[in-house]
């Protein structure tokens, strides 16, 4: 009857909200993933800079030290 269709629409909306939350979590996960990637990239940058600085200091060939 009428209530059956009503419950059916209610379940449909519930599934819709569920999919919406799922997409939301997916976006958040991707966002954190990119954030960690940038963080690792910055870390590698600092690593390279430290290497360059230590080489310069060791060889005293660099006019900045």
Secondary structure, 3 states (H helix, E strand, C coil): CHHHHHHHHHHHHHHHHHHHHHHHHHHHHHHHHHHHHHHHHHHHHHHHHHHHHHHHHHHCCCCCC
